[in-house]
Amino acid sequence: MRVFIVHAHPEPKSFSGAMTAAAVEALTGAGHEVQVSDLYRMRFDPVSDRHNFTTVLDAEYYKQQLEEAHAAAHDGFAAEIQAEQDKLFWCDVLIFQFPLWWFGLPAILKGWVDRVFAAGGRIYGGGKWYDRGVFAGKRAMCALTIGGPPPIYSEQGLNGPIESILFPINHGMLYFVGFTVIEPFLVHAPARISDEVRRAELARYRERVLTLATAPTLIYPKLADYDERMVLRPELRESARPGR
């Protein structure tokens, strides 16, 4: 199994850092191949603009999707973007490792998605999306730390259910480009738990990464389940609720 970890935490000694280290150790120890993009260490630039490309379609007006399509057709992605795309095509499983910040991805990781998930058929486009996406057959998972305890991220909790918070990532990014999405791995309030519990959480994570090929997944409707308006067909609306 080939695993690509995109790691987004500025502190190497953080619990996110410990999780990535534990994953690499467990996977390589079991004979799997691993690549890690440590975005802060790489000083990855999250700003998406013309420096994504070595080609230019329209020098007078910048439209990113058109420039992405042009770059895809003319081998025109900047070297740092091409390198990250190559890792996506190389891997069997993608892991986003991050702390939940402001109910979403850290800016550096969101910028990575903005720049690397290119249109024009390279990562999506031309009918290649969701279950017909470029990465259909591959798996992806969010592994994240969350500042608050589980009750506050429940259906009745103040912040709302964590499933809803992660939906734009799991469905709108990972499933959108074709990945089968593994149930996220969550560690709540790592700064407020004991060392013993932290060790237990890392042991639990090692077990998870060794079962990435068979771990439970989120079930989303397929494109065929929608009508011409891209609205779920009436007979499926109860049985095919997204992410359930």
N, C-alpha and C positions, 0 to 999 in steps of 0.2 A: 504494500500500500504506500502511495506517495501522498504526503500531507504538506500543505502549504499553510503556514500560520502568518497572518498579518497582525502584528503586535503593536498596540497603540497605548503606551503609557510612558510618561516622561521619566519616571523613577525606576531604575533597574531593580531596586530592592523592594519594590511594591509587591503586594500579593498577586497582582497581574503578572509581574515578572516571575514570581515563584511558580505560577501556573504554567507559563510558557516553558520555563526550565524543566518542570516536572513532565510536561507533555513530550518535550524533545528527548529527555532521558528515557522515558517509558517506551516511546515509539522506536527510537534507534536501538534500544536494548532488545527489542523484539524483532529486529531485522527490517523495520520499515525505513523508508527514506523521508527526510524532512527538510524543508526549506523554510526559513523565517525571514520575513521583512519586518525589521524593527524600525518603525517609521521615524521615531524621534532620533534614534541613533543614526539613521540614514539622512537625517535632516530633510525628510521628504517635504517638498513644497506642495501644500494643498490647494494653491490657487490655480484654477483651471482657466487657461486663456491660450493665446497663440503659441506660447512656449511648449504646449503639448506636442507641437508638430514641427517637422522640418520642411513640410510642403505648405503651399498657400493656394487655396482655391479662389478666394475673393479678398483682395487686399484692402478694399474700400469698406466692407461691412462684414463683421465677424458673426457667424452663426455656427455654434459649436458642432451641432450634429452634421451639418454639411461639410465642415472641415474634417470631422472624424471620418465620414464616408470617403472623402477625397484621399485622406491619409491611408485609409485601409486599402484603397485601390492602387496606391502608388508607393507603398512601403514608406510612409511619411511620418510615423510616430517618433517622437523624441526618444533617445536611448533609454532614459529612465522609465518611460511609459511602456516601451516595447519589452523591457526586462520583466516588468510586473505582469504584463499580459502573457508572456512566455511561461511564467510560473503558474498562472491559472490553467493554461492548456496542459502543462506538465502534470498537475496534481490530480489525484483521485478525490481528495477531500480538502476543502478550504475551511479554515478556522479564523474567525474574527475574535481576537482577544483584546478586551477593552474594559474600562470602567464606564458605567452608565453616567453620563454627564448631561444635565439638563434634559433628561428623558430621551436621550439619543446617543449617537456616536460622538466621540471627541472630534473636533474639527479636522484634525489631521487625517483621521480615518475616513470621515465623510468626503474630504477632498481627494483622498486616494480613490474612492469610488467614483467621484465626479470625473476624474482624469483617466482612470484605467478602464472603467466600464464604457467603452466607446461604441457609438452607433455605427451604422453603415454596414452592418453584417459582421463586424469584427467580434463584438461581444453580444450585440443585439441588433435587431432591425431586419427588414425584409421578411417579415413573418416569423422571425426567430425570437420567440419570447415565451415565457412561462413553460408549460410542459413540452413545447416545441423549441425551446431555447438552445443556444449554442452549447451549454454545459449540461444538457440532459444526459442522465446516466452518472453524473458526478454528484457528490454530497457536499453539504456545507453546514456549519454550525457556529452559532454565537456562544462564546465562553466569556462570561462577564462578571464583574464585581458590582455590587449595588450597595449604596451607602446605608439604606434603611432596612429594617427587618421585614420578613415576609408579610405580616398582616397589613402593613400600609400599602402593599402592592397587590391586594386582593380585590375581589369584586366589590366589597363594601369598604375597602380601604381608601384613605384620603387621596392617594396618588393614582388609584385605579389599578386594574389588573395588569400585571407585567406582560401578559400576552398581547394586550392592546398596544402597550408602549413599544414592544418589539415588532409589531406587525409591519411598520414601514420598512424595517430592515429585513426581516425574514421573508416577507411576501414581496415588498416593493423593490428590493435589491437582489437578494439571493435567488428566490424562486423566479423572479422576473427574467433572469438570464438563464434559467433552466435547471439550477441546482435543486436536487431533492434536499429539503431542509430538515436537519436533525433537531430534535427537541433541544432547546438551549440549555447550557450548563450554567447554573446560577450560584453565586456565593454571596450571601447577604451579610452586610456589615462586617467585613473582615477586620476592620480596625477595632471592633468592639467585641471580638470573640477571643477565647483563650488560645494559647499556643497549642494546646492539645486538640482543640477543635480545628484550628488551622491545619494541623498535620492530618487530621481525619479528612478534611475537605480536599487536601492535595492527594491523599490516597484514593479518594472517591474519583477525583479527576483523572488520575492515572488509569483507573479501571475504565472510565468512559472512553478515553482516547484509544485504548486498545480494542474497543468494540465499536469503533466508528462505522465499520462496514455493516453492522447489524443493529445499531442503536435505533430506538423508536424515532419516527419522523412525524412532522406536522403534515396533515392531509389537507391539501388545497384542491378545489375543483380544477378540472382540465378545461382547456379552451373549448372543447367540444360540448361542454356543459352549459355554454352561454349561447344566447340567440344572436341575431345579426346586430343588435344594439349593444352587445357585450353585457347583457343582463342575464343573470342566472335563470335558467329555464324553470317555470313554476313548479314542475313536478320534482325538482331537485332542491328547492329552497330550504326544506327542513332537514334533508338527509346529507346535504353537502355544504354545511356552513363552514366558511373558510377558517382553516387553522384548528379545527376541532377534531 
